Amino acid sequence: MKIKILISFFIIMSSFLAPLALSPKVEAVSGDCYFKKGDPVESSSGCGEDGLGDYGTNDVLTGRSTSGKGWAIDPDKVNTKAKFIDFIIDRYHGGDHNKIGASYLIQKMRGEKRLASLPSGSEVQDWKNRVNASDVTIKFYQKRTVGATTWYDNDKKNIFLGAHPDVSRRVIEIYQRGDLRAVIEMECGNMTAQDDPLSSPWDVDPNTTINTPTVSPGEPVIWTHTYTNKGPGSMTTGGTYKINTSPSGTSSGGSANYGAHEKGWKVTITRSYVAKASDLGKNLCQSITIDPNSSTNSSSETSAQKCARVVGDYNLTPGVDLTVSGVVDPGSLTTVTGTVEKDGSSNTPSQWELSKVIIAPGKPVPAAGDSTSTPQAYFENGGNNWTSQGVGTATFTQQLTEVIKLNNVEIDELPVGTRICWALSIKPPNNDFGGWRHSTPVCVTIGKKPKLQITGGDARIRGDAVTSTSLINSGTPKQPTLFGSWVEFGVFSQGKNSGLASGAGTRNGSIQPDQSQWSKLTFSNVIPNPLEDGQDAYKYGNFGAGLPSAPEISEYFGSQGSPIGSSINLSDPGLAAGVYRSTGSELQVTGGAGSINKTLVIISTGTVKITGNINYASTGLTSINSIPQVVIIASNIEIDGGVTNIDSWLIASGSINTCLGIPTTNPALHSGVCGNPLTINGPVATNKLYLYRTAGSNPGGAGDPAERFNLRPDAYLWAYNYGLKTTQPITSSVIELPPRF
Amino acid sequence: MVKMKKQHILKKRTIVVIVILLAAILAASGYILYKAYQESSSKTSAPLTADEKTSEILNDDSISDKTAQAELKKLADNESDSSKKATYLLGLATSYTNSDNYTAALDFAKSAEVSNQNALSAAAVADAYAGSGNYQEAAKYYEQAAQRSEKSASRSERSPYNDYLNLKEDMESRIK
């Protein structure tokens, strides 16, 4: 037991003291071989040579002849660091002798001790990195006195270091940072006893991170700078770091020296800065520069700069305004205005883009929204046609900013029902979202605004006279021209007048947008009210007394007339001139397309439906007595959509509807129905007039009417003559006499 | 009970012996360490030899050739021992040869020859002549360097003798 303890103790002590024993700097000539035993090294002990060895045979690298002539390392070919590396690598891939010799040089320069292995691929790369280090310099073909050197033992296939008499040789001297590390004889490739290793390369990596890409005034920006020796070797020199700031003065920088450290050494430096209001819009940036960069690059290296943009807390809302809305005629003109409304404060520039989107009939209009999609991708979705109308970048400092205004934009000639929309997109809309914010598209629908024309007389309206107008780019040269409904003579209305021209003011369109310029015979009986929707409608009269109601023409005919059923055929040869009465709820008038050459007065207490044209004879008229005339008096009159001409008086106590079958409530009218123009030649009086024809208002004929009311002189002549024939007393003159008491 | 007591005493004595032995060994170890330290200290503080000084100067690439040459010149000038002086002069000759200043190299090599004739000094003179293109003189001095070296039995042996003879032959081949 005691003996065991003592033996153990001495073993421990001897191993403890072993490193203290002075080891020789070089191995003896007869010392152990350098490489471990293994292919192609045949032995790892007992290396040695008798005498000084033979030329070539015992040289570490081959190339010299056995008579001692020539070079193992040709000074004419190996005279730069790159060529030296290539040469050694070439020998490393050579036969056993050169492979072992080159391996020795490689491993020795890497600092591998005795019993090293032949170098692996990565070890060869490590050697290349070490030699390539910027602080390693190589001098070629230097004269030097050398003594102890290496041998190649061709029996053991190994290398050993041994004594040698001093001799003057040509050598390669390898220095690192000025210190001689290795000497290789060029004649033989032997490395002398000067065989200190080259340091492993090292690389100090600078890095900068930041806590946020954007910051608001009052919030901190924190930069974390690090520099790390990524190795694989320890640093052979210290360096300097410097923190770079931009713009200067917006955050603190600094610099300092540091020493050399081992692999993995890492330093972290933190800098912080609280953004100020005066920094709005600035990019606060920092980076770190370390110098030197690495053992292979003596220059400095700077980390990627990291910046925080100082932004305000804001929210932008894009929008579009048009000067027209709803249904518009092709060729109509509008102004498109893109605006951005801002909440909060912002100095951040944003991109904007105005889009025009054409949407086929029946397809949905894209909704507003925030999206990463570009305006084109967003609005083209669903097969819409998209074009950009303008792009730009702006910093929105105002609460409302007009970014774009397009004047006199002409509505395309597209199929009815097509929608043309404009939308404004903006990026970024706020601090939180970096994508696009797309406004609600503002659209107009291609359609028609059918027109009315009244010729030969006035329009007397006991309500409002409100008709639509179209501003069309028309004429030669093209210019904005207003088209609308018009009356040849006067327009009298109990209520306001908006859009219905008098004096044929818009007969060929008007380049004057102001209604007063094309309403010279307009009289409306309302008090101007500037708070209402526009003053144009109210500035044509206020003549005081109301308009009288239309005369009760049916009373003129008293109770006379032949009774008829639910229809009357105007072309019936048996139908004599005269008055006909219907007491049913409906009376259908047909057969008037022929030439009517008589007077027919049709009085109905119900609804008269006119299903065909009514045409007067235009020949065979020999006197005033032969003027034909049709007078239709009813509660309501409805005209079939196929009817294009009616030569008749139309007197309705209820309503006149120009498109039979279209209800007067929720008419659901569209361009596909009642597309024929209708002309009515004769006086028209009604309580309500439903103008449901959709003809006209086409490109090239913007002013063409859907309905035309024409009061011709034949009506006056017939009326005069008919009055003469009556046996009823009429007032021919009125004389006002003084009162008698 | 008595047996147990005896065993206890024996154990105690064993521990005491071990402790004494440990103390002795520690004392001896401390002494050895102290001597080793003294030896290494005396070794590191020993003055450098002329060879070591020359190597130290020539092996420091961080100093310029001119500075190195000035230092060696100063050492040579201040050295009275001819052998040491020759070492510094040889270092100077080597430095000037490596700087391609063969005139200066020749001067210092010849001075080394005067101070201490040996194979290296003759080789240094030969190197200077060879560098300046005087192959005839170079051959002559390489021959001298060979003759001052230990003669080899075999012409293929990697000896200084053979090396200098090879250089001589190389110079002679250039003359032709």
Interface residues (C-beta under 8 A of the other chain):
Chain A: K2 I5 L6 F9 M13 F16 L17 L20 L22 G51 L52 G53 D54 Y55 N58 D59 T66 S67 G68 K69 T137 K139 Q142 K143 R144 T145 P165 D166 V167 S168 R169 E173 Y175 R177 G178 D179 L180 E187 C188 Q194
Chain B: T14 V17 I18 L21 L22 I25 S29 I32 L33 A36 E39 S40 L58 N59 D60 D61 S62 I63 L90 T94 T97 N98 A119 L120 A123 A124 D127 A145 S149 E150 S152 A153 S154 R155 S156 E157 R158 S159 P160 N162 D163 Y164 N166 D170
